[in-house]
Amino acid sequence: MSGKILYRTIGALIGWATLIAQYFLVVSGGEHANLAAATISYLSYFTILTNFLVVLAFTAPLLVPTTKLHRFFTKPAVRAAIALYISFVAVVYHIMLRDLWDPQGLQLVTDIALHTVLPILYFLDWVFFSPKRALRFAHIPYWLIYPTVYGAYTIVRGALSGIYPYPFLNVFELGLVGVGINMIGFLALYGVGGAVFIALGRFLPNSKESTTGEALS
């Protein structure tokens, strides 16, 4: 087993275990009326969705190269986009959200894994194991689609349920204009961050997933 395969296997195992544990905590917390409501709440956090992308990016390269998951998640632009998203998850959490609560026990373990361990593991995977030479600045507009769709979903869901997972997207507190300004600011930062990742890709070691993965850049 190569070092890259072993590294990604460990990342996948940690990721899946963390996501399952966090789901258990949400379902068993007693804050939701039923399983469906708990599941929707769980999947309404950018952190959870992005960590699912990270875990799939760890897992997919371990699959047979002809599978669609393998081919999609070994594309250089896809792996770079996920690195960008999970880096923002870690930075925003530790700067803006960490002091808003005090998790204990298993919740503390999953909190550290979701916001620190998995972001670091995946960023290092991108640095050392992912192809980067095919990255282009033209990829950036496509990378902004995911956070844009998430922001729009959160606003619509919040209007219907009154629940906003993040304070900077809370229309009740900030108003639609305030949230709109925050979203534009975040998208601008994602754009700048994307440019930084592309620039880094020109200088960092380039690694080929496989002949197929490189061709699908």
N, C-alpha and C positions, 0 to 999 in steps of 0.2 A: 504494500500500500504506500503510495507516494505521500510526501508531506502535505501537499495540497489537498488530496482526498481526505487524509486524516483530519486536517484542520477544518475542512468543510463539514465533515461528519460530526465533529465535536460541536461546531457552530449550530448545525441543524438540530442535534439532540438538545442542546441548551435552549434553543429557540422554541422548539415544539413543547418541551416541558414547561417553559415559562408561560407560553400562551395558554396552554391547558390549565395550568395552575391559576392564572389570572381569571380565566373564564369560570373556574370553580368558585373563586372568591366573589365574583360578581353575582353568580347564580345563587350562592348560598348566603349572600349578605342580607337578604330579607328586605331590600330596598325597592324591589320591583314586584309588580302584581302577579306576574307569571313568567314562565320560561321564555316566551317570545319577547316580552318587554325587556327582560334581562339580556337576551341575546342582541336585540337592537341597540340597547345601551352600550354593550360591550363593543360592538362593531361600529359605534359612532365616534370613537376616539381615533384621531389621526395617529397617535402613538401605536395603537393596536394594529390598525390597517398597515402602517408602514413596517412594523415588525413582522407582519405576515409576509410582506414582500421580501424582507430580509431573509426570513426562514426559507421561503421558496427559492431565493437566490442561492442559499447554501445547499438546498436539497436537489434542485433541478440538475446541476452539473453532475450529480452522482448517478443520474438515471441514464438509460440507454440514449446515445446521441441522436437517434432518429425520432425521439419523442418531441412533441411540440413544446412541452415545458422546458426541456433541455435546450432546444434551439432558441426559444425566446429569451430565457434567462442567462444565456451565454452571449447575447449581443452586447457589444461594448457600450452602446448608448443606454441600454436598459440597466446594466450594472452600475454605470456612472450615475444615472438618475436616482437609483435606490441609495447609493452612497450619499448623494446630495440630500435626499429626503431624511434619511436616518441621522445624518449629521445635524440637521436643523432640529430634529426631535430632541436630540441630546442637548444642544446649545440652548434652545428656547426653554426647555424644562429646567435646566440648572440655573438659568439667569432669571426667568420670570415666574416659574411655577413651583419650584422645589420647596420654598418656605410657606406655601399655602396649606400644607397638611403635614402630618407626622405619622407615616405608616409604621406599623409594628408587625413583628412575626413574619408570617409567610408573605404578607402584603409588602413588607420592606424588602424581602428577597426578590419578589417579582419586580418591584419598583426599580431596584438597582440593576436587575438584568435587562429590563426594557429600555431604561434611559441611559445606562452607562456601559454595561458589559457587551450587549449585542451591538450597539453602535460602534464601539471600539473594535470588536471582532470583525465586523463587516468592513469598516474603513480600512483595516489592515489587509483584509482579503482583497479589497479593491487595489490597494497600493502594490501588493506583492504578486497577486495571482490573476488580475483581470487585464484584458487587452485594452489599450488606451489610445493608440495612435490613430484609430479611425474616428475619434471624437471630433465633432465640428461645432462651431458656434450656431449653426443652423439647427442643432438639436434643442437649443434652449427653449424656443417657443413650445415645443412638444412637451418638455419637462414641466412646464407651468400648468399643463392641463390638469394633472392630478390634484395639486393643491387648490386650483380654482374650483374644480368640481366639488371637492370636499367642503370648501368654504360655502359654496352655494347650497349644498345639501344641509349643512349645519344651520344656516339661516332659515331655510324652509322648515326643517324639522323643529327648530326652536319656536318658530311662529305657530306651529301646530301643537306642540307639547309644552312649551315654556321651559324646555331644558336645553341648556347650552353647555357643552363639555369644557369650554375654555373661556375665561373671563374676557379675553380680547375679542371674542366673537359673540358676546352677549348683547343682543340688540336691546333688551329691556333696560340694561344698565347704560349702554353707550349710545343707543340710537342707531338707526340704520346708516346714517352718514358716518358716525364714528367707527362702526364696524367696517364700512366700505373703505374708509381711510386706512384702517389697520390691514385689511386684505391687500390693498394696493401696495402698502409698505412691505408686507411680507412677500408679495409676488416680486417686487423690485429686488428684495434681498435674495430671493431664490434665483433671479436672473443673474445677479452679481455672483452668487455662489456657484452657479452653473459655469459661468465664465472662468472662475478660479479653478474649478475642477478640470475644465478643458485645458487650461494653461498648465496645471500640474501634470496632466497626462502627457504633455510634451517633454517633460523632464524626468518623470518617474520611470522605473523599469517597466518595460512592456512585456506582457505575458500572453501567450495564446492559449485560449481554452481548448481549442481543437481547430482543425482545418475548417470544419463546418461552422463553428462559432465565430471564427474570424471573418469568414465570408459573409456572414449575415449582419455585419456591422452597419 
